[in-house]
């Protein structure tokens, strides 16, 4: 086997598994972190509560909100596992990403320790760019809708 053949085989292997691996990774992150919120064990809970108190109208308690938000994350995770749900789950993911990035601006003291120096919480939020990149990769492999 030549180096070029090995390289080509490796590239084809990664092309075959890239979408399933991205789907599974998104499922694990969303379902796991959502489940932690549902059972009240999320390390992000205090940050979410701080954001909730800064931005959410008082139409429900934080306890109810965090459970619903966790279930929303679990739903996103599950939908990423199901081929054919991409056109539903990706807009849900974008809604989630908008809410997730809000602490960078709404509560900067919790997310920045200096100019362009994120706290651990800020890093947790900024890494969501990788989640967006994985979702874009999945969307890039969709077949166009057919016109009837």
C-alpha positions in Angstrom: 0.0 0.0 0.0 1.4 3.4 -1.0 1.2 6.5 1.2 -1.2 8.0 -1.4 -3.5 5.0 -1.3 -3.5 5.0 2.5 -4.2 8.8 2.5 -7.1 8.3 0.1 -8.6 5.4 2.1 -8.4 7.5 5.2 -10.1 10.5 3.6 -12.9 8.3 2.3 -13.3 6.6 5.7 -13.6 10.0 7.4 -16.1 11.2 4.8 -18.3 8.1 5.5 -18.3 8.6 9.3 -18.2 12.4 9.6 -22.0 13.0 9.6 -22.8 10.1 12.0 -20.0 11.1 14.3 -21.2 14.8 14.3 -24.8 13.7 14.9 -23.7 11.4 17.8 -21.5 14.1 19.3 -24.3 16.7 19.2 -26.7 14.2 20.7 -24.4 13.4 23.6 -23.7 17.0 24.5 -27.3 18.2 24.2 -29.0 15.2 25.8 -26.4 14.9 28.7 -26.3 18.6 29.5 -30.1 18.9 29.2 -30.6 15.9 31.5 -28.4 17.5 34.1 -30.6 20.6 34.0 -33.7 18.5 34.4 -32.4 16.7 37.5 -31.0 19.9 39.0 -27.3 18.9 38.7 -26.1 21.2 35.9 -22.9 23.2 36.7 -24.3 25.8 34.3 -27.4 26.2 36.6 -26.2 29.4 38.4 -25.2 31.1 35.1 -28.6 30.2 33.6 -30.4 31.5 36.7 -28.4 34.7 36.6 -29.3 35.2 32.9 -33.0 34.2 33.7 -33.1 36.9 36.4 -31.7 39.5 34.1 -33.8 38.9 31.0 -36.8 36.7 31.5 -40.2 38.2 32.2 -41.7 36.8 35.5 -44.2 34.4 33.8 -42.7 31.3 35.4 -40.4 30.3 38.2 -36.7 29.6 37.4 -37.3 26.0 38.6 -39.9 25.4 35.9 -37.8 27.2 33.3 -34.6 25.2 33.9 -36.5 21.9 33.6 -38.2 23.1 30.3 -34.9 24.3 29.0 -33.2 21.0 29.9 -36.0 19.1 28.1 -35.6 21.4 25.1 -31.9 20.5 25.0 -32.7 16.8 25.3 -35.1 17.2 22.4 -32.4 18.8 20.3 -30.0 16.0 21.1 -32.6 13.3 20.2 -33.5 15.0 17.0 -29.9 15.1 15.9 -29.9 11.2 16.0 -32.9 11.0 13.7 -32.1 11.4 10.0 -34.7 13.5 8.2 -35.2 15.9 11.2 -32.4 18.3 10.2 -34.7 21.0 8.9 -36.4 21.0 12.3 -33.5 20.6 14.7 -31.1 23.1 13.1 -33.5 26.1 13.6 -34.1 24.8 17.2 -30.3 24.7 17.7 -30.0 28.3 16.4 -32.6 29.5 18.9 -30.7 27.7 21.6 -27.4 29.2 20.5 -28.9 32.7 20.7 -30.0 32.2 24.3 -26.7 30.5 25.1 -24.5 33.4 23.9 -26.6 36.0 25.7 -24.5 35.9 29.0 -21.5 37.2 27.1 -23.4 40.5 26.7 -26.1 40.5 29.4 -23.8 39.4 32.4 -20.3 40.2 31.3 -18.9 40.0 34.8 -19.7 36.3 34.8 -18.2 35.6 31.4 -15.2 37.9 31.0 -12.3 38.5 33.4 -10.8 41.1 31.2 -10.7 42.4 27.6 -11.0 39.3 25.4 -10.2 37.1 28.4 -13.2 34.8 29.0 -13.9 33.2 32.4 -14.4 29.5 32.5 -18.1 30.2 31.9 -17.2 32.4 28.9 -15.1 29.6 27.4 -18.0 27.2 27.9 -20.1 29.6 25.8 -17.5 30.4 23.1 -16.9 26.7 22.5 -20.4 26.6 21.1 -18.9 27.8 17.8 -17.8 24.2 17.4 -21.4 23.0 17.9 -22.5 25.5 15.2 -19.7 24.2 12.9 -20.9 20.6 13.3 -24.5 21.6 12.6 -23.4 23.5 9.5 -21.5 20.4 8.3 -24.7 18.3 8.7 -26.8 20.9 6.9 -24.2 21.1 4.1 -24.9 17.4 3.4 -28.7 17.8 3.1 -30.4 17.1 -0.2 -32.3 20.1 -1.6 -36.1 20.1 -1.1 -37.9 19.0 -4.2 -40.4 21.4 -5.9 -43.8 19.8 -6.5 
